[in-house]
Amino acid sequence: MFDRSKFLLIFGEDAEKWAARYDIEPFSHPCGRCKRILTTTIPFACGQFRGLIAPQCACGNERPPCAIVRDPRYGDLFTGDRQGEGPKAVVGRRRLVPSNLRLVGKSDR
């Protein structure tokens, strides 16, 4: 989970442009406490992540819904590919046994 107190809210930025820039899909979701529908409309940044967060609910729930993605400048979270790059070359196998040691098989006993 993210510590929402560290979210830098980006006031003055148009939520639609922010969503388009970072390919974020705004959404609506009921509040976890009172079930009032909240919509992610406030742009925010947190380290390498960008997103949209809903305003705090009138009931006082401090955990409004949010949509979060990784900034494309930092590459794909799982593959490390940066935007516009293809898959990275596969590095050769790492030797698991030092070269001065020999694995003994059944035929060597």
N, C-alpha and C positions, 0 to 999 in steps of 0.2 A: 504494500500500500504506500501511497505517496503522502508525505506530510503536507497537507494543504496550507499550512501556515507559511510554507516556503514558496507558494505560488506567487509570482509577480504578475498582478493584474494589469493588463494593458488598456488603460482608459483612453478614449479618444480614437481608438482603432475601430474601423468598421468590422463587425463580426462576420459579415458575408465575405469581405475581402480576405480576412484572416483565415477563414475556413477554406476558401479557394486556394490561397497561397500554400497552405500546409495539408491540403486534401483531408480536411476534417469534416465529418458528417455531423451537423448539429442534430440533436434529438430532444424529445420531451419524455419525462419519466416522472412517476408519482413520488412525492416526498416519502421517505422511509418512515416518518412518524405520523403525519396527518393525511397522507395520500393526495395532497393537492398537486396538480400537474405543474412541473417546473421544466423550463426549456433552457438548454445551454446557449447562452448569448454573450458571455463576457470572455474576451480573449485573455489568455494567460501564458506565461512561460515559466519553466522550471528546469534549469540546467539544459540538457539536450532535448527536452520535450516541449511541445507546444500543444495548446488545447483550448477548449471552450468549457466554461463552467457556468452553471445556473446561479442566479442570485440566491442568497440565503433565504430560506422559507420564513414566512411570517410566524410560524409556530416555534421558531428558534432552533430548528435542526441545523447543526453546524456542518453537516456533510451533504451538500447538494450534489446532484449528479454532475459528472464532467466527462468530456470526450478528450482523449489524449493520444498524441502520435509523437514519433521521434522526428526531430528536425532533419530533413533530407541531407543537410550538409554533413551530418555525422554518420551517414551510411545506414544500411539496413541493420536492424537490431540483431538479427539472427545470422546473416551471411557476411556482414561488414561491407557489402557493396555500397558504394556511394552512388548518388543519383547520376544516371547517364553512363555508368560503368557496367560492364558485363560481369559474369562470374570471374573470380580470381583464379589464377593458375593453381593447380594442386601441387603442393610441395611434396617431394619424394618421401618415402617411408623413413621413419626414424629407426635406427637400429636399437632394438630392445636389449640385446645382449652385447657386452663389450667384445671387441674383435679378438681379444686375447683369450676368451673363454669359448668353449665349444659345447653345444648342447648334445647330450648323449641320448641316442634313441635306442629302441629295443634291439636293433641289429648290432649296436656297438657294445653291448654288455657281455 
